[in-house]
C-alpha cells in the first residue's frame, strides 16, 4: 500500500519501560476478543492477540486504548513488545452513520450508511525498535500532533471474572479531537495487529466488544471492515463513536463499561464468575487511564 506515514517526534512518546519475552503459553480467558485468534495461538504469537479496544473523550481530546496478549502470567512485572509486531489504530472520519434503526443503534451504536466505502483515512501505526515504541501517523490535520502515548504493561481493563488479577500489554493514544474530526461528529474506529507468521492483511482485528471472538464472526479478524458486509453479509466490526454524545457502550467504549452485561450473550455471561460489575482495581482519572499492572 502506498500510504504516507508521519513519524512522531520522540518528545511525545512515553516509553514502555518494562520488558520480558511475550510468547507465553498457558492461561487463556474466553470473552471479548481474548480468544478470537486461532492462527496466532497456533504459532504462539500471543503478543499479537488483540483483546480490547476503547474510545472515549477526555475534554477536547480523543483517547484510544488498544490492549493485547491475554496470556501474561500473574505477577509478571516486565514486558517485551516484539520487534516484528505491528499494531495499527484506524479511524474513518468521513463515513456517515444511520441512527434510525433502533436495533442497530442499541447493539452496534448505529449502522454505517455505506459499509463498502469504509476507509482508514487516519491511521496510527505502532512498532517497536530496541524495545522502544515508534509511532507513525497518517491523515491527521497537522501531521504529527499526538499529545500523549503510552506502551507497556497494565491491568487488564476487561471487566470479567476470569480476568480479575490479570495484566495485558496496552497502547494508549491521546490526540486532539480537532485533529481527527471531519465534517460531522461520528468516527469509526478499529485496530489490528500484524506479524510475519500470519501472511494476511490482519493477524487479529478489534472493533466492537464481543463480536469478532464468536465463531460465526471469526473471519472478521482477517479482513478490512469494508469487506465485512461484502464478503460476510454482516455489519462492519468497528466502534461507532458520536463524539457529540457522551461516550458509553455502544457509543464508543469507556473503560468502566461492563460489556459482558451490556451485550448479554450467554456464551460469555455463563463464564463470568464472580460476575463483577466494576474493574477489580480502580482506573486512573488521568493518562494513561488504565490501572497499573498487578
N, C-alpha and C positions, 0 to 999 in steps of 0.2 A: 504494500500500500504506500502510495506517495503522499504521506502526511507530514506536515511540518510541525515539529515539536520545539518548544522553547525550554531550554534548560534553566531550572530555577536557581537563583542565586543561593549560595550556601548559607547566607545570613539568616534566612527564614526557616531553615531546617533544624528541627530538634533531633539530635542524633538518637538512634536506637542504641542504648548503652549496654545492653545485656545480651549475651550470645552464647549458645551451645548448639550442637548439631540438631537438626529438626526432623530427621527421618525416623521418628519413633513408631513402633508398632505396639498396639495394645488397646487401651480403653477407647471405645467409640460410643458417643451418645447419639441416639436416634431422635431427630427432631430438627426443625428449621432446615438449614442446609448442612447440618453437621454430618450427614451420611448420604450425600447425593452424588458421590463421585467414584463409582466403582473402578474406573480406569486408573485414577490416581491412587486408589487403595491398592490395586494390583501391582503397581510399580513402586509402592511405598513412598510416594511423594505427598505425604500428609501435610507438608508445609504449604502446598498449593491448594489445599482443600478450603475453599471459601465457605465460611459458616454463616455470617450475618452481614447485613448492610443496613445502616441507619442514615437518616437525613432529616435535619431539623434546623430551625433558625436560632441564632443567638444574637438578638438585636438586629443589626443590619448585616449580619454575616450568615452565610450558609455553612453548616457543619456536616461533613460526610465522614462516616466511620465504616471501614471495611475490616472484618475480622476473618481469621483463617487459622487452620491447624487445630482440630479438636482433640488431638492425641497428646498434647503437652502433659507430661506426668505431674501429679500433685507435688507441690513443694519445690519444683524447679524454679530457680531464680535467674537463670541466664537463657538467652535465646539467640540462635544464629539464623538470620534470613539468608537463604541460599543465593549465591551469586548468579545462578542461571534462571532464577524465577522472576517473572514479571507480573505485576499487578496493575490493573487499569480501572479507574473510576470514570464512567462516561455520563455525559449529560446531553440530552436533547432539549434545547430551549425554544425550538421552533414548532414542534408538533402541538396540535390542539387536542383538548380533552372534552368529551361529551359527558355531562353530569345528569342527563335526563333519564338515564336507565337506572332506576333505584337499586336493582340487584347488583349491577356492576359497580355502582358507587359505594355500596355497602361492603362489598367483598374486595374490590380492586382499587377503590378510590376514584372510579370513573372509567370511561372507555376511550381509548385513543382513536380519534376520528379516521386517521389513515395509518393503520399499523404497518402497512407495507412501505411506508415512507420514513419510518423512524431512522434517525441518523445521529451518530455521536459527533455533533458539531463542536462539542467541548470534551476534552479528554485530559486526565491527569494520569500519567504513566510513572510507576514507581519501580525502580530496580535497585539492586544493592551491589556495591563495589567495595571490596575490602571490609565488609560489614557495615558500611555507611550507606544510608538511603540516598538515592538520586531521583529527583523529581523532574519530569519533563511535562510541560504544559502546552496544550494546543487549543486555540479557539477563544480564549477569554480576551476581553476587550483591550487589556493593557499588557498582554503577553505573559508577564511573569508575576502578577500580583496575587500571590497566595500569602496570607498573613501569618499562618502558623501551620506546622506539620509535626506529627509525632509518628514514630515507628518503633514498636517494641512490644514487650510482654505486658498484658493487662489481665485483670479478672474478666472471665467470660461474662459479657452482659446479657446473654440469653437467659431469660427468667424461666427456668425449668428445673425440676427436681434433680435429674441426673447430672446437671451442670453445677450444682452447688459445690463450692470449693475448688472449681476448675479454672484454669487460665487458658488464654488464647494469645496468639500474635495479633497485633492490630495496627492499622494505619488510619490516622485521623487527619483530615484536612479542614482548614477554616479559610474561607475566601469571601470577600465582599459580595453580597447578592448583586450589586450593581454590575459586577464583572461577568455574571453568568446569565442574567435575565434577558429575555428577548423582548418582544412587543406585547407579551401577556405574562401573567404571573405563574403559569404552570411550568414545571420542569419534569422531565422523565429521567430517572436516574437508575443506573445499573453498574455492576462491576464484574470483573472476571480475572482469572489467572491464566498464565501460560508457562509451560515448562517443556524442555526439549523432548522428553519422553512421550509426550502426547502431541502427535503431529496433526493437530486440528486447530481451527481458528481460536477455540477456547478450550482450556483444560477443565475449568469449572466456572459456572456463572452464578451470580447472585442478583436477585431483584426483590420481589415481594417475599416476605417471610412465609414459610410453609407453602411453597408452590413447587419449585423445581426439585425438591427432595422426594416427592412421591413418584412411584413407578410410572404412572401414566404421563407424567411431565418430565421424566428424566432426560429425554433428548434435548430439552431446552438448554441444558448445560453446555452444549457443544455448538450452538449457533447464535448468531446475532439476533436480537429481539425482533428485527424486521421480518425474520423468517418464521417466527412462531405461528403467526396466522397463516402465512402462505404454505408452510410445509406440515403444520400440525393442526390447523383449524382452531387454534387456541389464542386467547388474548395474550399479547406480549407480556413477558415477565419482567416488568420494570416497576420501580416505585414511582407512583404519580404523586407529585407534591405541588399543591396550590399554595404558593408562599404568601398569598393574601389571607389565608385561613390558618388558624392555629394548627401546628403540627400534632399528629397523633394518628396512629394506625387506623384506617388505611391511607390517610393523607400524610405522606412522609412516614417516618417512624422515629419515635422517641426512644431513648434508652429505657425509659420506665414503662413502655408498652408491654403488657403481658400478652404477647401474641398467641400463646398456646390457648388461653381462654378466649381471646378476641376472635380467633379463627374457629375454634370449637371443633376441630377434626378429631374424631375418636381415635384415629390411628396414633395420635400424639397425646391426647388427653389421657388415654388409658395407661400411659407410662410416664406420668408426671409427678409421682410421689416424691416428697410430701406436699405436692400441689402448691408451690409458692406463688404469691401474687406480687411480690417485690423481689428485687435482687438480694442475694444473700449478704452483700456488703453495699454501703451507700455509694452512689455515683458522686462524681465531683461537680461542683457548681461552675467550675471554670475549666478551660482547656487543660488536658485532653478529654475531660468529661468521664471517660471510662475509669472505673476504680483501679487502684494499683493492684499488681498481682498478689495472690495469696501464697 
